[in-house]
């Protein structure tokens, strides 16, 4: 995987995170709107209580969306672990190169006062 592809994927993940935050905000607003008439506290309302306030079709759709969300969350966690491992290995390789360069930095430098040729 090249650096440009990693960068593009990170940007894609950021856009997905922004979308998730926006959807979470919308869900909070919806919970407040649905909980207010029934006297429930939206922050403490479980998914089952939330589904109980909806009709059967919407409840089924909500259940399907929640199942899909669980699948997506597990995929994102797995990808985050993969990228974290990639970054750790890349950092190790960079550290090795830094150490190699530090060891030979004086060996290949031009002599003081002398010409390069």
LUMZA-441629 format. One record per residue: x, y, z of N, C-alpha, C in turn; residue in three letters; residue number from 1. Coordinates in Angstrom, 1 decimal, padded with zeros to 4 digits, always signed. Example, Ala and Ser with C-alpha at 12.3 -4.5 7.8 and 13.67 -1.06 7.14 Angstrom:
BEGIN
<<+013.2; -005.7; +007.8>; <+012.3; -004.5; +007.8>; <+013.2; -003.3; +007.8>; "Ala"; 1>,
<<+012.8; -002.2; +007.1>; <+013.7; -001.1; +007.1>; <+012.9; +000.0; +007.9>; "Ser"; 2>,
This chain:
BEGIN
<<+000.9; -001.2; +000.0>; <+000.0; +000.0; +000.0>; <+000.9; +001.2; +000.0>; "Unk"; 1>,
<<+000.6; +002.2; -000.9>; <+001.5; +003.3; -001.0>; <+001.0; +004.5; -000.1>; "Unk"; 2>,
<<+001.8; +005.4; +000.1>; <+001.5; +006.5; +001.0>; <+000.3; +007.3; +000.5>; "Unk"; 3>,
<<+000.2; +007.6; -000.7>; <-000.9; +008.3; -001.3>; <-002.3; +007.6; -001.0>; "Unk"; 4>,
<<-002.3; +006.3; -001.2>; <-003.5; +005.5; -001.0>; <-003.9; +005.6; +000.5>; "Unk"; 5>,
<<-002.9; +005.5; +001.4>; <-003.2; +005.6; +002.8>; <-003.8; +007.0; +003.1>; "Unk"; 6>,
<<-003.2; +008.0; +002.6>; <-003.7; +009.4; +002.8>; <-005.1; +009.5; +002.3>; "Unk"; 7>,
<<-005.4; +009.0; +001.2>; <-006.8; +009.1; +000.6>; <-007.8; +008.3; +001.5>; "Unk"; 8>,
<<-007.3; +007.1; +002.0>; <-008.2; +006.3; +002.9>; <-008.4; +007.1; +004.2>; "Unk"; 9>,
<<-007.4; +007.7; +004.7>; <-007.6; +008.5; +006.0>; <-008.6; +009.6; +005.8>; "Unk"; 10>,
<<-008.5; +010.3; +004.6>; <-009.5; +011.4; +004.3>; <-010.9; +010.8; +004.2>; "Unk"; 11>,
<<-011.0; +009.6; +003.6>; <-012.3; +008.9; +003.5>; <-012.8; +008.6; +004.9>; "Unk"; 12>,
<<-012.0; +008.1; +005.8>; <-012.4; +007.7; +007.1>; <-012.8; +009.0; +007.9>; "Unk"; 13>,
<<-012.1; +010.1; +007.7>; <-012.5; +011.3; +008.3>; <-013.9; +011.8; +007.9>; "Unk"; 14>,
<<-014.2; +011.6; +006.6>; <-015.5; +012.0; +006.1>; <-016.6; +011.1; +006.7>; "Unk"; 15>,
<<-016.3; +009.8; +006.8>; <-017.2; +008.9; +007.4>; <-017.5; +009.3; +008.9>; "Unk"; 16>,
<<-016.4; +009.6; +009.6>; <-016.6; +010.0; +011.0>; <-017.5; +011.3; +011.1>; "Unk"; 17>,
<<-017.3; +012.2; +010.2>; <-018.1; +013.4; +010.2>; <-019.6; +013.1; +009.9>; "Unk"; 18>,
<<-019.8; +012.2; +009.0>; <-021.2; +011.7; +008.7>; <-021.8; +011.0; +009.9>; "Unk"; 19>,
<<-021.0; +010.2; +010.6>; <-021.5; +009.5; +011.8>; <-021.9; +010.5; +012.9>; "Unk"; 20>,
<<-021.0; +011.5; +013.1>; <-021.3; +012.5; +014.1>; <-022.6; +013.3; +013.7>; "Unk"; 21>,
<<-022.8; +013.6; +012.5>; <-024.0; +014.3; +012.0>; <-025.3; +013.4; +012.3>; "Unk"; 22>,
<<-025.1; +012.1; +012.0>; <-026.3; +011.2; +012.2>; <-026.5; +011.0; +013.7>; "Unk"; 23>,
<<-025.5; +010.9; +014.5>; <-025.7; +010.9; +016.0>; <-026.4; +012.1; +016.5>; "Unk"; 24>,
<<-026.1; +013.3; +015.9>; <-026.8; +014.5; +016.3>; <-028.3; +014.4; +015.9>; "Unk"; 25>,
<<-028.5; +013.9; +014.7>; <-029.9; +013.8; +014.3>; <-030.7; +012.8; +015.2>; "Unk"; 26>,
<<-030.0; +011.7; +015.5>; <-030.6; +010.7; +016.4>; <-031.0; +011.2; +017.8>; "Unk"; 27>,
<<-030.1; +012.1; +018.3>; <-030.3; +012.7; +019.6>; <-031.6; +013.6; +019.5>; "Unk"; 28>,
<<-031.7; +014.4; +018.5>; <-032.8; +015.3; +018.3>; <-034.1; +014.4; +018.2>; "Unk"; 29>,
<<-034.0; +013.4; +017.4>; <-035.2; +012.5; +017.2>; <-035.6; +011.9; +018.5>; "Unk"; 30>,
<<-034.7; +011.4; +019.3>; <-035.0; +010.8; +020.6>; <-035.7; +011.8; +021.5>; "Unk"; 31>,
<<-035.2; +013.1; +021.5>; <-035.8; +014.1; +022.3>; <-037.2; +014.4; +021.9>; "Unk"; 32>,
<<-037.4; +014.5; +020.6>; <-038.8; +014.7; +020.0>; <-039.7; +013.6; +020.4>; "Unk"; 33>,
<<-039.3; +012.4; +020.3>; <-040.2; +011.2; +020.6>; <-040.3; +011.0; +022.0>; "Unk"; 34>,
<<-039.3; +011.3; +022.9>; <-039.4; +011.0; +024.3>; <-040.3; +012.1; +025.0>; "Unk"; 35>,
<<-040.3; +013.3; +024.5>; <-041.0; +014.4; +025.3>; <-042.4; +014.1; +025.5>; "Unk"; 36>,
<<-043.2; +013.7; +024.5>; <-044.6; +013.5; +024.7>; <-044.9; +012.4; +025.6>; "Unk"; 37>,
<<-044.0; +011.4; +025.7>; <-044.3; +010.2; +026.6>; <-043.7; +010.4; +028.0>; "Unk"; 38>,
<<-043.0; +011.5; +028.2>; <-042.4; +011.8; +029.5>; <-041.1; +011.0; +029.8>; "Unk"; 39>,
<<-040.5; +010.4; +028.8>; <-039.3; +009.6; +029.0>; <-038.1; +010.6; +028.9>; "Unk"; 40>,
<<-037.0; +010.2; +029.5>; <-035.7; +010.9; +029.4>; <-035.0; +010.3; +028.2>; "Unk"; 41>,
<<-034.7; +011.1; +027.2>; <-034.1; +010.6; +025.9>; <-032.7; +010.0; +026.2>; "Unk"; 42>,
<<-031.9; +010.5; +027.1>; <-030.6; +010.0; +027.3>; <-030.6; +008.6; +027.9>; "Unk"; 43>,
<<-031.6; +008.3; +028.7>; <-031.7; +007.0; +029.3>; <-032.6; +006.0; +028.6>; "Unk"; 44>,
<<-033.1; +006.5; +027.5>; <-034.1; +005.6; +026.7>; <-033.3; +004.5; +026.0>; "Unk"; 45>,
<<-033.7; +003.3; +026.2>; <-033.0; +002.2; +025.5>; <-033.5; +002.1; +024.1>; "Unk"; 46>,
<<-032.8; +001.2; +023.3>; <-033.3; +001.0; +022.0>; <-034.6; +000.4; +021.9>; "Unk"; 47>,
<<-034.9; -000.5; +022.8>; <-036.2; -001.2; +022.9>; <-037.3; -000.2; +023.2>; "Unk"; 48>,
<<-037.1; +000.7; +024.1>; <-038.1; +001.8; +024.4>; <-038.3; +002.7; +023.2>; "Unk"; 49>,
<<-037.2; +003.0; +022.6>; <-037.2; +003.9; +021.4>; <-038.1; +003.2; +020.3>; "Unk"; 50>,
<<-037.8; +001.9; +020.1>; <-038.6; +001.1; +019.1>; <-040.0; +001.0; +019.5>; "Unk"; 51>,
<<-040.3; +001.0; +020.8>; <-041.7; +000.9; +021.2>; <-042.5; +002.1; +020.9>; "Unk"; 52>,
<<-041.8; +003.3; +020.7>; <-042.5; +004.5; +020.3>; <-042.8; +004.6; +018.8>; "Unk"; 53>,
<<-042.2; +003.7; +018.1>; <-042.4; +003.7; +016.6>; <-043.4; +002.6; +016.2>; "Unk"; 54>,
<<-043.9; +002.8; +015.0>; <-044.7; +001.7; +014.4>; <-043.9; +000.5; +014.0>; "Unk"; 55>,
<<-044.5; -000.6; +013.6>; <-043.8; -001.8; +013.3>; <-042.8; -001.7; +012.2>; "Unk"; 56>,
<<-043.2; -001.0; +011.1>; <-042.3; -000.9; +009.9>; <-041.1; -000.1; +010.3>; "Unk"; 57>,
<<-041.2; +001.0; +011.0>; <-040.1; +001.8; +011.4>; <-039.2; +001.1; +012.4>; "Unk"; 58>,
<<-039.9; +000.4; +013.3>; <-039.1; -000.4; +014.3>; <-038.2; -001.5; +013.6>; "Unk"; 59>,
<<-038.8; -002.1; +012.6>; <-038.0; -003.1; +011.8>; <-036.9; -002.5; +011.1>; "Unk"; 60>,
<<-037.1; -001.3; +010.4>; <-036.1; -000.6; +009.7>; <-035.0; -000.2; +010.7>; "Unk"; 61>,
<<-035.4; +000.3; +011.9>; <-034.4; +000.7; +012.9>; <-033.6; -000.4; +013.3>; "Unk"; 62>,
<<-034.2; -001.6; +013.5>; <-033.4; -002.8; +013.9>; <-032.4; -003.2; +012.8>; "Unk"; 63>,
<<-032.8; -003.1; +011.6>; <-031.9; -003.4; +010.5>; <-030.7; -002.4; +010.4>; "Unk"; 64>,
<<-031.0; -001.2; +010.6>; <-030.0; -000.1; +010.6>; <-029.0; -000.4; +011.7>; "Unk"; 65>,
<<-029.5; -000.7; +012.9>; <-028.6; -000.9; +014.1>; <-027.7; -002.2; +013.8>; "Unk"; 66>,
<<-028.3; -003.2; +013.2>; <-027.5; -004.4; +012.9>; <-026.4; -004.0; +011.9>; "Unk"; 67>,
<<-026.7; -003.2; +010.8>; <-025.7; -002.8; +009.9>; <-024.7; -001.9; +010.5>; "Unk"; 68>,
<<-025.1; -001.1; +011.5>; <-024.2; -000.2; +012.2>; <-023.1; -001.0; +013.0>; "Unk"; 69>,
<<-023.6; -002.1; +013.6>; <-022.7; -003.0; +014.3>; <-021.7; -003.6; +013.4>; "Unk"; 70>,
<<-022.1; -004.0; +012.2>; <-021.1; -004.6; +011.2>; <-020.1; -003.6; +010.8>; "Unk"; 71>,
<<-020.6; -002.3; +010.5>; <-019.7; -001.3; +010.1>; <-018.7; -000.9; +011.2>; "Unk"; 72>,
<<-019.2; -000.9; +012.5>; <-018.3; -000.5; +013.6>; <-017.2; -001.6; +013.8>; "Unk"; 73>,
<<-017.6; -002.9; +013.6>; <-016.6; -003.9; +013.7>; <-015.5; -003.8; +012.6>; "Unk"; 74>,
<<-016.0; -003.5; +011.4>; <-015.0; -003.3; +010.3>; <-014.1; -002.1; +010.5>; "Unk"; 75>,
<<-014.7; -001.0; +011.1>; <-013.8; +000.1; +011.3>; <-012.8; -000.2; +012.4>; "Unk"; 76>,
<<-013.2; -000.9; +013.5>; <-012.3; -001.3; +014.5>; <-011.2; -002.1; +013.9>; "Unk"; 77>,
<<-011.5; -003.1; +013.1>; <-010.5; -004.0; +012.5>; <-009.5; -003.1; +011.6>; "Unk"; 78>,
<<-010.1; -002.2; +010.8>; <-009.2; -001.4; +009.9>; <-008.3; -000.5; +010.8>; "Unk"; 79>,
<<-008.9; +000.0; +011.9>; <-008.0; +000.8; +012.7>; <-006.9; +000.0; +013.3>; "Unk"; 80>,
<<-007.1; -001.2; +013.7>; <-006.0; -002.1; +014.2>; <-005.0; -002.3; +013.1>; "Unk"; 81>,
<<-005.5; -002.6; +011.9>; <-004.6; -002.8; +010.7>; <-003.7; -001.6; +010.5>; "Unk"; 82>,
<<-004.3; -000.4; +010.4>; <-003.5; +000.8; +010.2>; <-002.6; +001.1; +011.3>; "Unk"; 83>,
<<-003.0; +000.9; +012.6>; <-002.1; +001.1; +013.7>; <-000.9; +000.2; +013.6>; "Unk"; 84>,
<<-001.1; -001.0; +013.2>; <+000.0; -002.0; +013.0>; <+000.9; -001.5; +011.9>; "Unk"; 85>,
<<+000.3; -001.0; +010.8>; <+001.1; -000.5; +009.7>; <+002.0; +000.7; +010.1>; "Unk"; 86>,
<<+001.4; +001.6; +010.9>; <+002.1; +002.7; +011.4>; <+003.2; +002.3; +012.4>; "Unk"; 87>,
<<+003.0; +001.4; +013.2>; <+004.1; +000.9; +014.1>; <+005.2; +000.3; +013.3>; "Unk"; 88>,
<<+004.9; -000.5; +012.3>; <+006.0; -001.1; +011.5>; <+006.7; -000.1; +010.7>; "Unk"; 89>,
<<+006.0; +000.9; +010.2>; <+006.6; +002.0; +009.5>; <+007.6; +002.8; +010.4>; "Unk"; 90>,
<<+007.1; +003.0; +011.6>; <+007.9; +003.8; +012.5>; <+009.2; +003.0; +012.9>; "Unk"; 91>,
<<+009.1; +001.7; +013.0>; <+010.3; +000.9; +013.3>; <+011.3; +001.0; +012.1>; "Unk"; 92>,
<<+010.8; +000.9; +010.9>; <+011.6; +001.0; +009.7>; <+012.3; +002.3; +009.7>; "Unk"; 93>,
<<+011.6; +003.4; +010.0>; <+012.2; +004.7; +010.0>; <+013.2; +004.8; +011.1>; "Unk"; 94>,
<<+013.0; +004.3; +012.2>; <+013.9; +004.3; +013.3>; <+015.2; +003.6; +012.9>; "Unk"; 95>,
<<+015.1; +002.5; +012.2>; <+016.3; +001.7; +011.8>; <+017.1; +002.6; +010.8>; "Unk"; 96>,
<<+016.4; +003.2; +009.9>; <+017.1; +004.1; +008.9>; <+017.8; +005.3; +009.6>; "Unk"; 97>,
<<+017.1; +005.8; +010.6>; <+017.7; +006.9; +011.3>; <+019.0; +006.5; +012.0>; "Unk"; 98>,
<<+018.9; +005.3; +012.7>; <+020.1; +004.8; +013.4>; <+021.2; +004.5; +012.4>; "Unk"; 99>,
<<+020.9; +003.9; +011.2>; <+021.9; +003.6; +010.3>; <+022.6; +004.9; +009.8>; "Unk"; 100>,
<<+021.8; +005.9; +009.5>; <+022.3; +007.2; +009.0>; <+023.1; +007.9; +010.1>; "Unk"; 101>,
<<+022.7; +007.8; +011.4>; <+023.4; +008.4; +012.5>; <+024.8; +007.8; +012.6>; "Unk"; 102>,
<<+024.9; +006.5; +012.4>; <+026.2; +005.8; +012.6>; <+027.2; +006.2; +011.5>; "Unk"; 103>,
<<+026.7; +006.4; +010.3>; <+027.6; +006.7; +009.2>; <+027.6; +008.2; +008.8>; "Unk"; 104>,
<<+027.1; +009.1; +009.6>; <+027.0; +010.5; +009.2>; <+028.4; +011.1; +009.1>; "Unk"; 105>,
<<+029.3; +010.7; +010.0>; <+030.7; +011.2; +010.0>; <+031.5; +010.6; +008.9>; "Unk"; 106>,
<<+031.2; +009.4; +008.6>; <+032.1; +008.6; +007.6>; <+032.0; +009.2; +006.2>; "Unk"; 107>,
<<+030.9; +009.7; +005.8>; <+030.8; +010.2; +004.4>; <+030.7; +011.7; +004.3>; "Unk"; 108>,
<<+031.0; +012.4; +005.3>; <+031.0; +013.9; +005.2>; <+032.3; +014.3; +004.6>; "Unk"; 109>,
<<+032.3; +015.4; +003.9>; <+033.6; +015.9; +003.3>; <+034.5; +016.4; +004.4>; "Unk"; 110>,
<<+035.8; +016.3; +004.1>; <+036.8; +016.7; +005.1>; <+036.8; +018.2; +005.2>; "Unk"; 111>,
<<+037.1; +018.8; +006.3>; <+037.1; +020.2; +006.5>; <+038.2; +020.8; +005.7>; "Unk"; 112>,
<<+037.9; +021.9; +004.9>; <+038.8; +022.6; +004.1>; <+039.2; +021.9; +002.8>; "Unk"; 113>,
<<+038.8; +020.7; +002.6>; <+039.1; +020.0; +001.4>; <+038.0; +020.1; +000.4>; "Unk"; 114>,
<<+038.3; +019.8; -000.8>; <+037.3; +019.9; -001.9>; <+036.6; +018.5; -001.9>; "Unk"; 115>,
<<+035.4; +018.5; -002.5>; <+034.6; +017.3; -002.6>; <+035.3; +016.3; -003.5>; "Unk"; 116>,
<<+036.2; +016.7; -004.4>; <+036.8; +015.8; -005.4>; <+038.2; +015.8; -005.2>; "Unk"; 117>,
